[in-house]
Amino acid sequence: MIYKSKIGLVMFIPLTIVGVLAVIFVITQAWGGLAIIMVAALFIIHMLATTYYTITDNELHVRSGFIINQTIVINTIKKIATTNSFLSSPALSLDRLEVFYNTYDSVVISPKDKAGFIASLKAVNPQIEVSEVER
């Protein structure tokens, strides 16, 4: 099962900045700057399109562009907690889940369908503790 990342309004800030800079570079005919901004825009769009989480038989695959391609064995997941952490992560929204696995590892993600995502993980590993963090 594939779960796309929720896209929050915060992710549109970099796109807005890139758009404004692109207009400025076109007006001032700064073609070098426009080329650099277009590469940045393509990178952002690529990350928006390729950030998702896949649950297979006993693995959670976390994918975010060409930067993050992580596999977690679902039976090693201990806990899932909601978080609004600003830390850099494969999450396109601040409405996030932190998945704790192994002894000290965790990953912060933002599946669009959080309830379905958690239910899919718990179907494989019913021992996963789920906790809400006060906001």
Backbone as CSV, one residue per row, in Angstrom:
resi,resn,N_x,N_y,N_z,CA_x,CA_y,CA_z,C_x,C_y,C_z
1,MET,0.840,-1.170,0.000,0.000,0.000,0.000,0.887,1.235,0.000
2,ILE,0.559,2.203,-0.833,1.336,3.444,-0.952,0.565,4.586,-0.290
3,TYR,1.253,5.336,0.557,0.676,6.511,1.214,1.473,7.737,0.782
4,LYS,0.805,8.647,0.097,1.455,9.891,-0.328,1.627,10.803,0.882
5,SER,2.611,11.658,0.834,2.829,12.629,1.892,1.785,13.742,1.800
6,LYS,1.296,14.148,2.946,0.422,15.319,3.003,1.285,16.531,2.666
7,ILE,0.735,17.446,1.892,1.477,18.654,1.520,0.863,19.839,2.250
8,GLY,1.636,20.425,3.150,1.162,21.552,3.941,1.456,22.880,3.259
9,LEU,0.815,23.917,3.745,1.014,25.251,3.176,2.457,25.716,3.280
10,VAL,3.165,25.241,4.297,4.570,25.632,4.483,5.405,25.266,3.262
11,MET,5.040,24.202,2.567,5.809,23.777,1.397,5.627,24.712,0.205
12,PHE,4.585,25.522,0.226,4.370,26.428,-0.894,5.178,27.717,-0.759
13,ILE,5.762,27.944,0.415,6.604,29.139,0.607,7.826,29.091,-0.313
14,PRO,8.587,27.965,-0.357,9.735,27.937,-1.285,9.308,28.100,-2.744
15,LEU,8.167,27.510,-3.119,7.700,27.657,-4.506,7.325,29.105,-4.810
16,THR,6.723,29.777,-3.845,6.372,31.187,-4.029,7.628,32.040,-4.193
17,ILE,8.618,31.790,-3.354,9.881,32.540,-3.449,10.543,32.301,-4.804
18,VAL,10.572,31.035,-5.238,11.154,30.702,-6.536,10.388,31.407,-7.652
19,GLY,9.065,31.427,-7.572,8.245,32.094,-8.588,8.516,33.583,-8.661
20,VAL,8.598,34.230,-7.500,8.871,35.673,-7.462,10.257,35.960,-8.032
21,LEU,11.242,35.170,-7.631,12.597,35.373,-8.160,12.645,35.133,-9.671
22,ALA,11.910,34.148,-10.161,11.874,33.884,-11.600,11.334,35.092,-12.350
23,VAL,10.267,35.688,-11.845,9.692,36.885,-12.486,10.706,38.020,-12.473
24,ILE,11.374,38.219,-11.343,12.384,39.285,-11.246,13.510,39.043,-12.250
25,PHE,13.975,37.793,-12.351,15.065,37.491,-13.287,14.636,37.668,-14.740
26,VAL,13.390,37.375,-15.055,12.895,37.578,-16.420,12.829,39.072,-16.719
27,ILE,12.289,39.850,-15.779,12.158,41.301,-15.982,13.532,41.948,-16.165
28,THR,14.497,41.507,-15.353,15.836,42.107,-15.434,16.730,41.396,-16.450
29,GLN,16.183,40.394,-17.121,16.896,39.609,-18.123,18.186,38.992,-17.560
30,ALA,18.102,38.531,-16.316,19.224,37.853,-15.673,19.051,36.362,-15.933
31,TRP,19.441,35.929,-17.124,19.173,34.566,-17.570,19.922,33.512,-16.762
32,GLY,21.114,33.850,-16.296,21.861,32.912,-15.450,21.120,32.642,-14.148
33,GLY,20.616,33.718,-13.540,19.843,33.581,-12.308,18.567,32.803,-12.543
34,LEU,17.924,33.049,-13.691,16.700,32.325,-14.032,16.980,30.836,-14.184
35,ALA,18.103,30.492,-14.800,18.455,29.075,-14.963,18.643,28.398,-13.606
36,ILE,19.312,29.078,-12.704,19.530,28.518,-11.361,18.203,28.340,-10.627
37,ILE,17.330,29.331,-10.734,16.024,29.263,-10.079,15.174,28.146,-10.680
38,MET,15.270,27.941,-11.968,14.499,26.869,-12.600,14.963,25.493,-12.117
39,VAL,16.277,25.339,-11.921,16.795,24.076,-11.374,16.243,23.879,-9.952
40,ALA,16.230,24.948,-9.160,15.678,24.858,-7.798,14.192,24.498,-7.846
41,ALA,13.461,25.098,-8.772,12.022,24.810,-8.901,11.801,23.347,-9.278
42,LEU,12.595,22.841,-10.208,12.472,21.432,-10.597,12.769,20.500,-9.425
43,PHE,13.767,20.860,-8.613,14.100,20.056,-7.435,12.927,20.031,-6.455
44,ILE,12.335,21.181,-6.187,11.206,21.260,-5.248,10.017,20.465,-5.779
45,ILE,9.715,20.616,-7.048,8.589,19.893,-7.650,8.847,18.384,-7.606
46,HIS,10.085,17.992,-7.882,10.451,16.570,-7.809,10.217,16.033,-6.397
47,MET,10.622,16.778,-5.372,10.428,16.335,-3.986,8.938,16.242,-3.654
48,LEU,8.148,17.199,-4.137,6.702,17.159,-3.893,6.070,15.926,-4.531
49,ALA,6.539,15.552,-5.695,5.943,14.433,-6.433,6.428,13.074,-5.960
50,THR,7.586,13.023,-5.325,8.167,11.716,-5.017,8.400,11.479,-3.529
51,THR,7.615,12.114,-2.685,7.694,11.827,-1.258,6.475,10.988,-0.891
52,TYR,6.743,9.726,-0.550,5.662,8.803,-0.223,6.212,7.682,0.653
53,TYR,5.283,6.900,1.204,5.630,5.828,2.123,4.909,4.567,1.659
54,THR,5.635,3.468,1.517,5.059,2.216,1.029,5.164,1.157,2.112
55,ILE,4.042,0.487,2.357,4.029,-0.622,3.303,3.877,-1.900,2.495
56,THR,4.878,-2.784,2.635,4.823,-4.088,1.982,4.640,-5.142,3.075
57,ASP,4.901,-6.386,2.779,4.662,-7.484,3.729,5.106,-7.153,5.156
58,ASN,6.375,-6.844,5.344,6.878,-6.545,6.683,7.857,-5.380,6.657
59,GLU,7.717,-4.498,5.664,8.635,-3.363,5.559,7.892,-2.066,5.276
60,LEU,8.430,-1.009,5.864,7.984,0.348,5.577,9.101,0.993,4.768
61,HIS,8.777,1.426,3.556,9.753,2.103,2.706,9.421,3.590,2.713
62,VAL,10.387,4.410,3.094,10.232,5.861,3.135,11.026,6.422,1.972
63,ARG,10.346,7.157,1.098,11.002,7.678,-0.104,10.746,9.176,-0.204
64,SER,11.793,9.934,-0.451,11.672,11.373,-0.678,12.692,11.777,-1.727
65,GLY,12.218,11.829,-2.978,13.087,12.179,-4.093,14.236,11.209,-4.216
66,PHE,15.378,11.727,-4.629,16.567,10.890,-4.747,17.434,11.003,-3.499
67,ILE,16.949,11.742,-2.496,17.733,11.980,-1.284,17.507,10.899,-0.232
68,ILE,16.259,10.504,-0.020,15.950,9.535,1.035,15.274,8.312,0.431
69,ASN,15.831,7.159,0.710,15.261,5.881,0.324,15.589,4.916,1.461
70,GLN,14.688,4.866,2.447,14.944,4.161,3.689,13.961,3.006,3.852
71,THR,14.443,1.886,4.374,13.594,0.726,4.635,13.638,0.399,6.122
72,ILE,12.448,0.238,6.706,12.320,-0.081,8.126,11.514,-1.377,8.234
73,VAL,12.025,-2.328,8.970,11.285,-3.564,9.223,10.166,-3.230,10.212
74,ILE,8.932,-3.507,9.838,7.780,-3.096,10.649,7.807,-3.737,12.030
75,ASN,8.320,-4.938,12.152,8.387,-5.585,13.464,9.350,-4.895,14.423
76,THR,10.204,-3.986,13.921,11.112,-3.238,14.802,10.493,-1.925,15.268
77,ILE,9.307,-1.570,14.739,8.654,-0.316,15.136,8.056,-0.489,16.523
78,LYS,8.418,0.421,17.426,7.959,0.364,18.810,6.785,1.308,19.067
79,LYS,6.847,2.502,18.450,5.887,3.540,18.810,5.703,4.506,17.645
80,ILE,4.494,5.069,17.561,4.199,6.135,16.607,3.566,7.265,17.407
81,ALA,4.090,8.472,17.249,3.558,9.628,17.974,3.358,10.789,17.013
82,THR,2.320,11.577,17.259,2.129,12.775,16.451,3.156,13.821,16.872
83,THR,3.561,14.633,15.911,4.535,15.681,16.193,4.353,16.828,15.210
84,ASN,4.781,17.987,15.609,4.807,19.157,14.726,6.245,19.645,14.574
85,SER,7.179,18.736,14.678,8.599,19.045,14.628,8.969,19.757,13.324
86,PHE,9.844,20.753,13.446,10.352,21.473,12.272,11.599,20.813,11.697
87,LEU,12.065,19.727,12.314,13.283,19.070,11.844,13.146,18.641,10.392
88,SER,14.240,18.698,9.680,14.258,18.243,8.296,13.928,16.759,8.257
89,SER,13.013,16.402,7.374,12.577,15.016,7.303,11.853,14.777,5.985
90,PRO,11.588,13.511,5.672,10.827,13.204,4.457,9.329,13.421,4.675
91,ALA,8.975,14.649,5.043,7.589,15.019,5.322,7.325,16.388,4.715
92,LEU,6.236,16.514,3.971,5.932,17.765,3.271,4.888,18.602,3.998
93,SER,4.618,18.263,5.246,3.646,18.976,6.058,4.169,19.001,7.489
94,LEU,3.682,19.953,8.273,4.045,19.980,9.689,3.093,19.119,10.520
95,ASP,2.074,18.538,9.894,1.168,17.587,10.534,1.814,16.218,10.378
96,ARG,2.646,15.830,11.344,3.575,14.732,11.175,3.395,13.609,12.188
97,LEU,3.969,12.471,11.833,4.084,11.334,12.736,5.566,11.024,12.901
98,GLU,5.955,10.694,14.124,7.315,10.212,14.329,7.234,8.720,14.603
99,VAL,7.944,7.954,13.807,7.952,6.498,13.916,9.255,6.106,14.612
100,PHE,9.121,5.482,15.785,10.279,5.045,16.563,10.502,3.558,16.297
101,TYR,11.723,3.194,15.948,12.034,1.801,15.640,13.434,1.460,16.135
102,ASN,13.722,0.163,16.154,14.968,-0.334,16.738,15.079,0.198,18.164
103,THR,16.273,0.479,18.622,16.421,0.958,19.991,16.361,2.479,20.078
104,TYR,17.053,3.171,19.191,17.150,4.625,19.295,16.811,5.363,18.006
105,ASP,16.294,4.683,17.011,16.065,5.294,15.707,14.636,5.828,15.585
106,SER,14.497,6.865,14.770,13.162,7.374,14.450,13.207,8.101,13.114
107,VAL,12.031,8.216,12.501,11.888,8.963,11.267,10.588,9.761,11.380
108,VAL,10.612,10.990,10.896,9.431,11.853,10.926,8.848,11.896,9.520
109,ILE,7.554,11.574,9.418,6.881,11.498,8.121,5.517,12.180,8.223
110,SER,4.847,12.359,7.080,3.537,13.023,7.092,2.574,12.380,6.087
111,PRO,2.127,11.152,6.368,1.176,10.540,5.433,-0.147,11.303,5.415
112,LYS,-0.707,11.438,4.230,-1.987,12.140,4.076,-3.087,11.425,4.867
113,ASP,-3.118,10.106,4.788,-4.104,9.281,5.506,-3.416,8.673,6.732
114,LYS,-3.294,9.471,7.801,-2.578,9.007,8.992,-3.250,7.790,9.625
115,ALA,-4.574,7.808,9.730,-5.289,6.697,10.370,-5.103,5.404,9.577
116,GLY,-5.227,5.468,8.261,-5.029,4.292,7.420,-3.599,3.787,7.483
117,PHE,-2.652,4.717,7.517,-1.239,4.373,7.597,-0.949,3.619,8.895
118,ILE,-1.427,4.165,10.011,-1.215,3.524,11.315,-1.892,2.161,11.355
119,ALA,-3.117,2.079,10.831,-3.842,0.805,10.818,-3.080,-0.249,10.002
120,SER,-2.494,0.154,8.875,-1.722,-0.786,8.049,-0.494,-1.300,8.794
121,LEU,0.179,-0.411,9.521,1.348,-0.834,10.294,0.934,-1.761,11.434
122,LYS,-0.155,-1.401,12.132,-0.608,-2.219,13.261,-1.150,-3.576,12.808
123,ALA,-1.599,-3.683,11.567,-2.043,-4.975,11.043,-0.865,-5.944,10.951
124,VAL,0.319,-5.405,10.701,1.530,-6.233,10.619,2.124,-6.431,12.017
125,ASN,2.139,-5.350,12.820,2.739,-5.400,14.163,1.772,-4.774,15.171
126,PRO,0.881,-5.575,15.759,-0.108,-5.043,16.703,0.511,-4.483,17.984
127,GLN,1.798,-4.744,18.232,2.468,-4.259,19.441,2.838,-2.774,19.355
128,ILE,2.671,-2.151,18.206,3.053,-0.742,18.048,2.174,0.115,18.952
129,GLU,2.836,0.925,19.775,2.137,1.871,20.655,1.869,3.150,19.849
130,VAL,0.668,3.664,19.954,0.304,4.905,19.255,-0.046,5.932,20.305
131,SER,0.594,7.105,20.241,0.298,8.143,21.227,0.137,9.490,20.554
132,GLU,-0.776,10.243,21.088,-1.018,11.612,20.627,-0.170,12.558,21.468
133,VAL,0.426,13.530,20.819,1.210,14.539,21.518,0.343,15.778,21.644
134,GLU,0.341,16.363,22.818,-0.445,17.588,23.031,0.064,18.690,22.117
135,ARG,-0.860,19.426,21.536,-0.481,20.511,20.628,-0.659,21.843,21.274
